């Protein structure tokens, strides 16, 4: 997700096996 939460998405991607964006809820 190319959004402002990219860093958060990357962090979640490291913890979870699925990339999720807090802004879009992916």
C-alpha distance matrix in Angstrom:
0.0 3.8 5.6 8.8 8.0 6.4 9.9 10.2 7.3 9.3 12.4 11.8 11.0 14.4 16.2 14.9 14.8 11.9 8.3 8.1 6.6 9.9 9.2 8.3 10.0 8.2
3.8 0.0 3.8 7.1 7.8 6.0 9.7 11.1 9.2 10.6 13.9 14.2 13.6 16.5 18.7 18.0 18.0 15.4 11.7 11.5 9.3 11.9 10.5 10.5 12.9 11.7
5.6 3.8 0.0 3.8 5.3 5.5 9.0 9.8 9.0 11.2 13.7 14.0 14.4 17.3 18.9 18.4 19.2 16.4 12.7 11.5 8.3 9.8 7.8 8.8 11.6 11.6
8.8 7.1 3.8 0.0 3.8 5.5 7.7 8.6 9.4 11.4 13.1 14.0 15.2 17.5 18.9 19.1 20.5 18.2 14.5 12.9 9.5 9.8 8.2 10.6 13.1 13.8
8.0 7.8 5.3 3.8 0.0 3.8 5.4 5.1 6.0 8.5 9.7 10.4 11.9 14.2 15.3 15.5 17.2 15.0 11.5 9.8 6.6 6.9 6.8 9.3 10.8 11.5
6.4 6.0 5.5 5.5 3.8 0.0 3.8 5.4 4.9 6.1 8.6 9.7 10.2 12.4 14.3 14.6 15.7 13.8 10.1 9.7 7.5 9.4 9.6 11.1 12.4 11.9
9.9 9.7 9.0 7.7 5.4 3.8 0.0 3.8 5.4 5.1 6.2 8.7 9.7 10.7 12.7 13.9 15.6 14.5 11.2 11.1 9.5 10.6 11.8 13.8 14.4 14.2
10.2 11.1 9.8 8.6 5.1 5.4 3.8 0.0 3.8 5.4 5.0 6.1 8.4 9.9 10.7 11.7 13.9 12.7 9.7 8.6 7.2 7.6 9.7 11.9 11.8 12.0
7.3 9.2 9.0 9.4 6.0 4.9 5.4 3.8 0.0 3.8 5.4 5.1 6.0 8.7 9.9 9.8 11.3 9.5 6.2 5.7 5.1 7.4 9.4 10.3 10.0 9.2
9.3 10.6 11.2 11.4 8.5 6.1 5.1 5.4 3.8 0.0 3.8 5.4 4.9 6.3 8.8 9.7 10.8 10.1 7.3 8.5 8.8 11.1 13.1 14.0 13.6 12.3
12.4 13.9 13.7 13.1 9.7 8.6 6.2 5.0 5.4 3.8 0.0 3.8 5.3 5.2 6.5 8.5 10.8 10.9 8.9 9.4 10.0 11.1 13.9 15.3 14.3 13.7
11.8 14.2 14.0 14.0 10.4 9.7 8.7 6.1 5.1 5.4 3.8 0.0 3.8 5.3 5.1 5.5 8.2 7.8 6.4 6.5 8.1 9.3 12.6 13.3 11.6 10.8
11.0 13.6 14.4 15.2 11.9 10.2 9.7 8.4 6.0 4.9 5.3 3.8 0.0 3.8 5.5 5.1 6.0 5.9 4.7 7.0 9.3 11.7 14.4 14.4 12.9 11.0
14.4 16.5 17.3 17.5 14.2 12.4 10.7 9.9 8.7 6.3 5.2 5.3 3.8 0.0 3.8 5.8 7.1 8.7 8.4 10.5 12.6 14.5 17.5 17.9 16.3 14.7
16.2 18.7 18.9 18.9 15.3 14.3 12.7 10.7 9.9 8.8 6.5 5.1 5.5 3.8 0.0 3.8 6.8 8.7 9.3 10.4 12.9 14.0 17.5 18.0 15.7 14.6
14.9 18.0 18.4 19.1 15.5 14.6 13.9 11.7 9.8 9.7 8.5 5.5 5.1 5.8 3.8 0.0 3.8 5.3 7.0 8.3 11.5 13.1 16.4 16.2 13.6 12.0
14.8 18.0 19.2 20.5 17.2 15.7 15.6 13.9 11.3 10.8 10.8 8.2 6.0 7.1 6.8 3.8 0.0 3.8 6.7 9.3 12.8 15.2 18.1 17.1 14.7 12.3
11.9 15.4 16.4 18.2 15.0 13.8 14.5 12.7 9.5 10.1 10.9 7.8 5.9 8.7 8.7 5.3 3.8 0.0 3.8 6.2 9.8 12.5 15.0 13.6 11.3 8.6
8.3 11.7 12.7 14.5 11.5 10.1 11.2 9.7 6.2 7.3 8.9 6.4 4.7 8.4 9.3 7.0 6.7 3.8 0.0 3.8 6.8 10.0 12.1 11.1 9.6 6.9
8.1 11.5 11.5 12.9 9.8 9.7 11.1 8.6 5.7 8.5 9.4 6.5 7.0 10.5 10.4 8.3 9.3 6.2 3.8 0.0 3.8 6.5 8.9 8.0 6.0 4.4
6.6 9.3 8.3 9.5 6.6 7.5 9.5 7.2 5.1 8.8 10.0 8.1 9.3 12.6 12.9 11.5 12.8 9.8 6.8 3.8 0.0 3.8 5.4 5.4 5.1 5.1
9.9 11.9 9.8 9.8 6.9 9.4 10.6 7.6 7.4 11.1 11.1 9.3 11.7 14.5 14.0 13.1 15.2 12.5 10.0 6.5 3.8 0.0 3.8 5.7 5.1 7.4
9.2 10.5 7.8 8.2 6.8 9.6 11.8 9.7 9.4 13.1 13.9 12.6 14.4 17.5 17.5 16.4 18.1 15.0 12.1 8.9 5.4 3.8 0.0 3.8 5.8 8.2
8.3 10.5 8.8 10.6 9.3 11.1 13.8 11.9 10.3 14.0 15.3 13.3 14.4 17.9 18.0 16.2 17.1 13.6 11.1 8.0 5.4 5.7 3.8 0.0 3.8 5.6
10.0 12.9 11.6 13.1 10.8 12.4 14.4 11.8 10.0 13.6 14.3 11.6 12.9 16.3 15.7 13.6 14.7 11.3 9.6 6.0 5.1 5.1 5.8 3.8 0.0 3.8
8.2 11.7 11.6 13.8 11.5 11.9 14.2 12.0 9.2 12.3 13.7 10.8 11.0 14.7 14.6 12.0 12.3 8.6 6.9 4.4 5.1 7.4 8.2 5.6 3.8 0.0
